[in-house]
Amino acid sequence: MKDTLRIAGVYVGTITGAGYASGQEILQFFTGYGWWGIIGTLVTMILYPVLGYYLVVLGKRVKAWSHKSVIYHICGKYLGVVVDILLAFFLFGVGVIMIAGSGSLFQQQFGIPPVAGYALMTLLVILALLLSLRRVLNVISILTPLAFGLIIVLAVYAALTADTSGVDLEAVAATQEELASPHWLLSAFLHVSFNVAITVSILAIIGATERNYQAAKRGVVLGGILLGFIALLINLALYLNVDDLVGTDMPMLVIATELHPWIGAAMAVVLLAMIFNTAVPTLYTFTARFFTVETRSFRIAAIIIGIAAFGFGFIGFTKLVGTVYPLLGYVGFVIFISMAVNLIRTRRQPVATEQYAFTDS
């Protein structure tokens, strides 16, 4: 059971970042569709476990050893090149979203111009990339379960205490301008697709390296169900309070602040830590994809990439979430269609043992 819970925690912790915790992701992918969005979160409770389970099984089958080995095995030698590069650049996009989120948080919670948040987070991220502040990241990662404990409590409280009298929730939800797609079901698939696309390599490598293989499979199933359940709770809270939350960058922060200013301040600090904890590995992975780690060129590239992320952050948190995440979801569709083809093909022939001769750079 211990191993199962550990793997479930890795799955949940890898996917749930500041966009998820702030509620903006849920607002655009589910809440804006009204009651259909609630059904959409139930769909994710099926998709997350199924895809996670298959990635673990695939990792065991192909003895996954890196991000590239997984992508090239799933997508093939030629399509794999395209998907590999696209995923790398979307990781940069996720890093940009985190920096933009820090600006939104500063403005919404403290009334400070967003540029201050952009600058502070960019500086911290560049320092982390240059100095390899792993201990800082490890300490901050401890806040993740605490953060989601707080979010779940807030979501349950907000749902139970919502005053919906005289409010047409469906009509208000329909005023949400930024939506992930034209249809609630497509949004549900996109939400799972872009989140799982980011975890393809780590889940496959877990399947290949985890000693307790059965626990690994049980863990991703449990983690997948938890991911859908968290989305359901947050979505219910946002939907039942949608008249106060449409148009806000960080709706869960609004809920926390309305409960008590001190709780709002604590939530803001936790979200900043989660933003940092998401921005560093995504921008690190993007930089390491093109430059050798711990070299002069890597350090120079880290500074340039950090400054570029700062510049793109001015596009705005809400706009970036509504643009980057759905596009990454469509890239994820390519991966998962390739996975389905791969599954059908490998069922008709002996277990593949080929290894692609690519080296990490």
C-alpha positions as CSV (number, residue, x, y, z in Angstrom):
1,M,0.0,0.0,0.0
2,K,2.9,2.4,0.8
3,D,4.3,2.0,-2.7
4,T,0.9,2.4,-4.3
5,L,0.3,5.7,-2.4
6,R,3.8,6.9,-3.3
7,I,3.2,6.4,-7.0
8,A,-0.3,7.9,-6.8
9,G,1.4,11.0,-5.2
10,V,3.9,11.3,-8.0
11,Y,1.1,11.2,-10.6
12,V,-1.0,13.8,-8.8
13,G,2.0,16.0,-7.9
14,T,3.4,16.0,-11.4
15,I,0.1,17.1,-13.0
16,T,-1.3,19.5,-10.4
17,G,0.5,22.8,-10.7
18,A,-0.4,26.4,-10.1
19,G,-2.9,26.6,-13.0
20,Y,-4.8,23.7,-11.5
21,A,-4.6,24.9,-7.9
22,S,-5.6,28.5,-8.8
23,G,-8.8,27.3,-10.4
24,Q,-8.2,29.1,-13.7
25,E,-7.6,25.8,-15.5
26,I,-10.8,24.3,-14.1
27,L,-12.8,27.5,-14.9
28,Q,-11.8,27.4,-18.6
29,F,-12.0,23.7,-19.2
30,F,-15.1,22.8,-17.1
31,T,-17.0,25.6,-15.2
32,G,-17.7,27.7,-18.3
33,Y,-19.8,24.8,-19.7
34,G,-22.2,24.7,-16.7
35,W,-23.5,21.3,-15.6
36,W,-22.0,19.7,-18.7
37,G,-18.6,20.7,-17.3
38,I,-19.4,18.8,-14.1
39,I,-20.0,15.7,-16.3
40,G,-16.7,16.5,-18.0
41,T,-14.8,16.2,-14.7
42,L,-16.4,12.7,-14.2
43,V,-15.1,11.8,-17.7
44,T,-11.6,12.7,-16.5
45,M,-11.9,10.2,-13.6
46,I,-12.0,7.5,-16.3
47,L,-9.4,8.9,-18.7
48,Y,-6.7,9.7,-16.2
49,P,-6.5,6.2,-14.7
50,V,-6.7,4.5,-18.2
51,L,-4.0,6.5,-19.8
52,G,-1.7,6.4,-16.8
53,Y,-2.1,2.7,-16.5
54,Y,-1.2,2.2,-20.2
55,L,1.9,4.4,-19.9
56,V,3.2,2.4,-17.0
57,V,2.6,-0.9,-18.9
58,L,4.2,0.6,-22.0
59,G,7.2,1.7,-20.0
60,K,7.7,-1.9,-18.7
61,R,7.3,-3.3,-22.2
62,V,9.9,-1.1,-23.9
63,K,12.2,-0.7,-20.8
64,A,11.8,3.1,-21.1
65,W,15.1,4.9,-20.2
66,S,14.4,8.5,-21.2
67,H,11.9,11.0,-22.5
68,K,13.1,10.3,-26.0
69,S,13.0,6.6,-25.9
70,V,9.3,6.7,-24.9
71,I,8.3,9.3,-27.5
72,Y,10.2,7.7,-30.4
73,H,8.8,4.3,-29.5
74,I,5.2,5.6,-29.4
75,C,5.3,7.9,-32.4
76,G,8.0,6.4,-34.6
77,K,11.3,7.7,-35.9
78,Y,9.9,10.6,-38.0
79,L,6.7,11.7,-36.1
80,G,8.7,11.3,-32.9
81,V,11.1,14.1,-33.9
82,V,8.2,16.5,-34.4
83,V,6.4,15.5,-31.1
84,D,9.7,15.6,-29.2
85,I,10.4,19.2,-30.3
86,L,6.8,20.3,-29.8
87,L,6.6,18.9,-26.3
88,A,9.9,20.7,-25.4
89,F,8.5,24.1,-26.6
90,F,5.2,23.5,-24.8
91,L,7.2,23.0,-21.6
92,F,8.6,26.5,-22.2
93,G,5.0,27.6,-22.6
94,V,4.1,26.1,-19.2
95,G,7.0,28.0,-17.7
96,V,5.8,31.2,-19.2
97,I,2.3,30.5,-17.8
98,M,3.8,30.2,-14.3
99,I,5.6,33.5,-14.6
100,A,2.4,35.2,-15.8
101,G,0.5,33.6,-12.9
102,S,2.9,35.2,-10.4
103,G,2.0,38.6,-11.9
104,S,-1.7,37.9,-11.7
105,L,-1.3,36.8,-8.1
106,F,0.6,39.9,-7.1
107,Q,-2.1,42.1,-8.7
108,Q,-5.1,40.2,-7.4
109,Q,-4.0,39.6,-3.9
110,F,-1.7,42.5,-3.0
111,G,-2.6,45.2,-5.6
112,I,0.9,45.3,-6.9
113,P,1.5,45.7,-10.6
114,P,1.9,42.4,-12.4
115,V,5.4,43.3,-13.7
116,A,6.7,43.0,-10.1
117,G,5.5,39.4,-10.0
118,Y,6.9,38.6,-13.4
119,A,10.3,40.1,-12.4
120,L,10.6,38.4,-9.0
121,M,9.6,34.9,-10.3
122,T,11.9,35.3,-13.4
123,L,14.8,36.2,-11.1
124,L,14.2,33.3,-8.8
125,V,13.8,30.8,-11.6
126,I,17.0,32.0,-13.3
127,L,18.9,31.7,-10.0
128,A,17.6,28.2,-9.5
129,L,18.6,27.2,-13.1
130,L,22.1,28.6,-12.6
131,L,22.7,27.3,-9.0
132,S,20.7,24.1,-9.1
133,L,18.8,24.9,-6.0
134,R,17.5,21.3,-5.6
135,R,17.1,21.7,-1.8
136,V,14.9,24.7,-2.2
137,L,12.7,22.8,-4.7
138,N,12.5,19.8,-2.4
139,V,11.4,21.9,0.5
140,I,8.8,23.7,-1.6
141,S,7.5,20.4,-3.0
142,I,6.5,19.5,0.6
143,L,4.0,22.3,0.3
144,T,2.2,20.5,-2.5
145,P,0.1,18.0,-0.4
146,L,-0.5,20.8,2.1
147,A,-1.7,23.1,-0.7
148,F,-4.1,20.6,-2.1
149,G,-5.4,19.8,1.4
150,L,-6.1,23.5,1.8
151,I,-7.7,23.6,-1.7
152,I,-10.0,20.6,-1.0
153,V,-11.1,22.1,2.3
154,L,-11.8,25.5,0.6
155,A,-13.6,23.8,-2.3
156,V,-15.9,21.8,0.0
157,Y,-16.6,24.8,2.2
158,A,-17.4,27.0,-0.9
159,A,-19.7,24.4,-2.3
160,L,-21.6,23.8,0.9
161,T,-22.0,27.5,1.8
162,A,-22.7,28.9,-1.7
163,D,-25.8,31.1,-1.9
164,T,-27.4,30.3,-5.3
165,S,-30.7,32.0,-4.6
166,G,-31.8,34.3,-7.4
167,V,-28.8,33.4,-9.5
168,D,-29.0,31.7,-12.9
169,L,-25.8,29.7,-12.6
170,E,-26.0,28.4,-16.2
171,A,-26.4,31.8,-17.6
172,V,-23.6,33.3,-15.6
173,A,-21.3,30.4,-16.4
174,A,-22.0,30.9,-20.1
175,T,-20.5,34.4,-19.8
176,Q,-17.0,32.9,-19.3
177,E,-15.2,34.3,-22.3
178,E,-12.1,32.1,-22.2
179,L,-13.1,28.5,-23.0
180,A,-10.8,25.6,-23.9
181,S,-12.9,24.4,-26.8
182,P,-16.3,24.8,-28.4
183,H,-17.6,21.6,-26.6
184,W,-17.5,20.4,-23.0
185,L,-16.5,16.8,-23.9
186,L,-13.6,18.0,-26.1
187,S,-12.5,20.2,-23.2
188,A,-12.5,17.2,-20.9
189,F,-10.3,15.2,-23.4
190,L,-8.0,18.2,-23.9
191,H,-7.6,18.7,-20.2
192,V,-6.5,15.1,-19.7
193,S,-4.5,15.1,-22.9
194,F,-2.3,18.1,-22.1
195,N,-1.7,17.0,-18.5
196,V,-0.8,13.4,-19.3
197,A,1.3,14.5,-22.2
198,I,3.6,16.2,-19.8
199,T,3.9,13.0,-17.7
200,V,4.5,10.6,-20.6
201,S,8.2,10.1,-19.8
202,I,8.0,9.9,-16.0
203,L,5.1,7.4,-16.0
204,A,6.7,5.2,-18.6
205,I,10.1,5.3,-16.7
206,I,8.2,4.4,-13.5
207,G,6.8,1.4,-15.3
208,A,10.3,0.4,-16.4
209,T,12.2,1.0,-13.1
210,E,9.7,0.5,-10.3
211,R,10.5,-2.7,-8.4
212,N,6.9,-3.2,-7.3
213,Y,5.3,-3.2,-10.7
214,Q,1.8,-4.1,-9.4
215,A,2.0,-1.2,-7.0
216,A,3.0,1.1,-9.9
217,K,-0.1,0.1,-11.8
218,R,-2.4,0.4,-8.8
219,G,-0.8,3.8,-8.0
220,V,-1.5,5.4,-11.3
221,V,-5.1,4.2,-11.3
222,L,-5.6,5.6,-7.8
223,G,-3.8,8.8,-8.7
224,G,-5.9,9.2,-11.9
225,I,-9.1,8.8,-9.9
226,L,-7.8,11.4,-7.4
227,L,-7.0,13.9,-10.1
228,G,-10.5,13.6,-11.5
229,F,-12.0,13.9,-8.0
230,I,-10.0,17.1,-7.2
231,A,-11.1,18.6,-10.5
232,L,-14.7,17.7,-9.6
233,L,-14.5,19.3,-6.2
234,I,-12.9,22.5,-7.5
235,N,-15.4,22.7,-10.4
236,L,-18.4,22.3,-8.1
237,A,-17.1,25.1,-5.8
238,L,-16.4,27.4,-8.8
239,Y,-19.8,26.6,-10.5
240,L,-21.8,27.3,-7.3
241,N,-20.0,30.6,-6.8
242,V,-19.6,31.4,-10.5
243,D,-21.3,34.8,-10.2
244,D,-18.4,36.0,-8.1
245,L,-15.6,34.3,-10.0
246,V,-16.1,34.8,-13.8
247,G,-13.4,37.0,-15.1
248,T,-10.9,36.5,-12.2
249,D,-7.4,35.2,-12.8
250,M,-7.3,33.0,-9.7
251,P,-10.7,32.0,-8.5
252,M,-9.6,29.8,-5.7
253,L,-7.6,32.7,-4.3
254,V,-10.8,34.8,-4.3
255,I,-12.6,32.0,-2.3
256,A,-9.8,31.9,0.2
257,T,-9.7,35.6,0.7
258,E,-13.5,35.9,1.1
259,L,-13.3,33.2,3.9
260,H,-10.6,35.2,5.7
261,P,-7.9,37.7,4.6
262,W,-5.2,35.6,6.5
263,I,-6.3,32.5,4.7
264,G,-6.1,34.4,1.4
265,A,-2.6,35.5,2.3
266,A,-1.6,31.9,3.2
267,M,-3.1,30.7,-0.1
268,A,-1.1,33.3,-2.0
269,V,2.2,32.2,-0.5
270,V,1.4,28.5,-1.2
271,L,0.5,29.4,-4.8
272,L,3.7,31.3,-5.3
273,A,5.6,28.3,-4.0
274,M,3.8,26.0,-6.4
275,I,4.4,28.4,-9.3
276,F,8.1,28.4,-8.6
277,N,8.1,24.6,-8.2
278,T,6.4,24.2,-11.6
279,A,8.4,26.9,-13.5
280,V,11.8,25.6,-12.5
281,P,11.6,22.0,-13.8
282,T,9.7,23.0,-17.0
283,L,12.2,25.7,-18.0
284,Y,15.1,23.5,-16.9
285,T,13.9,20.6,-19.0
286,F,13.4,22.9,-22.0
287,T,16.9,24.3,-21.7
288,A,18.4,20.9,-21.1
289,R,16.8,19.6,-24.3
290,F,19.0,21.8,-26.4
291,F,22.1,22.5,-24.2
292,T,24.3,20.3,-22.1
293,V,23.6,20.8,-18.4
294,E,26.2,22.5,-16.2
295,T,28.1,24.0,-19.1
296,R,28.7,27.7,-19.9
297,S,26.3,27.5,-22.9
298,F,23.6,26.1,-20.6
299,R,23.9,28.9,-18.1
300,I,23.9,31.6,-20.8
301,A,20.8,29.9,-22.4
302,A,19.1,29.7,-19.0
303,I,19.4,33.5,-18.6
304,I,18.2,34.2,-22.2
305,I,15.3,31.7,-21.8
306,G,14.3,33.2,-18.5
307,I,14.2,36.7,-19.9
308,A,12.2,35.4,-22.9
309,A,9.7,33.8,-20.5
310,F,9.5,37.2,-18.7
311,G,8.6,38.9,-21.9
312,F,5.9,36.4,-23.0
313,G,4.4,36.6,-19.5
314,F,3.0,40.0,-20.5
315,I,0.4,38.2,-22.6
316,G,-1.4,37.4,-19.4
317,F,-2.1,34.4,-17.2
318,T,-5.7,33.8,-18.3
319,K,-5.0,34.3,-22.0
320,L,-2.0,31.9,-21.9
321,V,-3.9,29.2,-20.0
322,G,-6.6,29.4,-22.7
323,T,-4.1,29.2,-25.5
324,V,-1.1,27.0,-24.5
325,Y,-3.0,24.3,-22.6
326,P,-5.5,23.4,-25.3
327,L,-2.8,23.4,-28.0
328,L,-0.7,21.1,-25.9
329,G,-3.8,19.0,-25.5
330,Y,-4.0,18.5,-29.3
331,V,-0.4,17.4,-29.4
332,G,-1.3,15.0,-26.7
333,F,-4.0,13.6,-29.0
334,V,-1.3,12.7,-31.5
335,I,0.6,10.8,-28.8
336,F,-2.4,8.9,-27.6
337,I,-3.6,8.0,-31.0
338,S,-0.1,6.7,-31.6
339,M,-0.3,4.8,-28.3
340,A,-3.5,3.1,-29.5
341,V,-1.9,2.1,-32.8
342,N,1.1,0.9,-30.9
343,L,-1.1,-1.2,-28.6
344,I,-2.9,-2.8,-31.5
345,R,0.3,-3.5,-33.3
346,T,2.1,-5.0,-30.3
347,R,-0.8,-7.3,-29.6
348,R,-0.4,-8.8,-33.0
349,Q,3.3,-9.5,-32.7
350,P,5.9,-10.5,-30.0
351,V,7.0,-7.9,-27.5
352,A,9.2,-5.3,-29.3
353,T,12.8,-5.1,-28.1
354,E,14.1,-2.4,-30.4
355,Q,16.0,0.5,-28.9
356,Y,16.4,3.8,-30.7
357,A,20.0,5.1,-30.8
358,F,19.3,8.6,-29.5
359,T,21.2,10.3,-26.7
360,D,20.0,13.0,-24.4
361,S,21.3,16.4,-24.9
